[in-house]
Amino acid sequence: MFNWVRDNLGYSLYYNTKYGAVKTLKAKVGNCMDHSHLLIALARAAGIPAKYAHGDCVFKSGNTYGHVWVQLYGDDKWYSADATSSSNTFGVIKSWNTATAVMDGYYSEISF
């Protein structure tokens, strides 16, 4: 499901959420929050524990932005899943510098 969301949805830059899971699936486009809404909904529907990760990230461009991605649980550990870029794979984020991220928190639900 991670690969499907990553490979079949386009990315659009906007703040907060615009579509939610169902409308993101229909539109096949969204920002990091809406990609996360969809991936979390699919994971939870399949019985996979999932949560939101929120932090300020330094991207390859050098710009720092607030960003949301997914944490999926399996094999007794949490895996990062950022489906917003084709350079990312399940458990490996390459589109931004994880070493410089300032975490704001992990959430089962997110209010923005």
C-alpha positions in Angstrom: 0.0 0.0 0.0 2.9 2.4 0.6 4.2 1.8 -2.9 0.8 2.3 -4.4 0.2 5.7 -2.6 3.8 6.8 -3.5 3.5 5.8 -7.1 0.0 6.8 -7.9 -0.6 10.1 -6.2 0.8 13.4 -7.3 2.2 16.0 -4.9 0.7 19.5 -4.4 2.2 22.0 -2.0 -0.4 23.6 0.3 -0.7 24.0 4.1 -2.7 21.8 6.4 -5.2 19.4 4.9 -7.4 19.9 1.9 -8.9 16.6 1.0 -8.7 13.9 3.7 -8.2 10.2 2.8 -11.2 9.6 0.6 -11.0 12.8 -1.5 -7.2 12.3 -1.8 -7.8 8.9 -3.2 -10.3 10.2 -5.7 -8.2 13.3 -6.7 -4.9 11.3 -6.8 -3.1 14.3 -5.5 -2.3 15.8 -2.2 0.3 17.4 0.1 2.2 15.5 2.8 -0.8 15.6 5.2 -3.3 14.3 2.7 -0.8 11.6 1.5 -0.5 10.6 5.2 -4.3 10.6 5.8 -4.7 8.1 2.9 -1.8 5.9 3.9 -2.9 5.7 7.5 -6.6 5.0 6.5 -5.4 2.1 4.2 -3.1 0.7 6.9 -5.6 0.8 9.6 -8.2 -0.8 7.4 -5.7 -3.6 6.9 -5.2 -3.9 10.6 -1.7 -2.3 10.6 -1.1 0.1 13.5 -0.3 3.6 12.1 0.4 7.0 13.4 1.3 10.5 12.1 4.8 11.9 12.6 5.1 15.7 12.5 8.3 17.7 12.4 10.3 20.5 10.8 12.5 19.1 8.1 15.4 20.4 6.0 14.8 19.3 2.4 17.4 18.8 -0.3 16.8 22.3 -1.5 18.0 23.6 1.8 14.6 24.9 2.7 13.0 24.0 6.1 9.3 23.2 6.2 6.8 21.6 8.5 6.2 18.1 7.3 4.0 15.2 8.1 4.7 11.5 7.3 3.5 8.1 8.6 4.9 5.6 11.0 3.7 2.0 10.4 4.2 -0.8 12.9 5.4 -4.3 12.1 7.9 -6.8 13.3 7.9 -5.2 16.7 9.1 -1.8 15.5 7.9 1.4 13.9 8.9 2.2 10.3 8.9 5.6 8.7 6.8 5.8 5.5 6.9 9.1 3.5 4.9 8.5 0.3 5.3 12.1 -1.0 8.4 11.4 -3.1 9.5 8.6 -5.5 13.0 8.7 -4.0 11.6 7.3 -0.7 11.2 3.6 0.0 9.4 1.9 2.8 11.4 2.6 6.0 13.9 4.9 4.1 13.4 8.6 3.6 15.7 10.3 1.1 13.7 13.4 0.1 14.7 15.3 3.2 17.4 15.1 5.9 16.1 13.0 8.7 19.2 13.8 10.8 18.2 17.5 11.0 14.5 17.0 11.6 13.1 18.7 14.7 10.2 16.5 15.8 7.0 18.1 17.0 5.5 14.7 17.9 3.7 11.5 17.0 -0.1 11.4 16.9 -2.8 8.8 16.4 -5.0 11.7 15.0 -3.9 15.1 13.9 -5.9 18.3 14.2 -4.7 20.4 11.3 
